[in-house]
Amino acid sequence: MALADLAELVAEHETGTNLVELSAKRVSRVYHALYHTHIPHLEDADLVVYNQTNDHISTTDRTNPSLVRARDNIESLIKAGSATPA
């Protein structure tokens, strides 16, 4: 996926609006946050690979298993929290 496309999707999700309603400035801020902060962290964790030449992000073999583990951990925390008496 192109980083610009990801930035658009993230901006839509963050704001709860569709792309045509978003300002170019908002999408640009998300793009720069992804480029400078989030993508490097995800690369360090071996969850994505970023190809700067074509501005493309790809998942790795570790991405899906890591997401499954994260989801399972979150579900366990939610269940443990709901089991706690008020």
Secondary structure, 3 states (H helix, E strand, C coil): CEHHHHHHHHHHHHHCCCHHHCCHHHHHHHHHHHHHHHHHHHHHCCCEEEECCCCEEEECCCHHHHHHHHHHHHHHHHHHHHHCCC
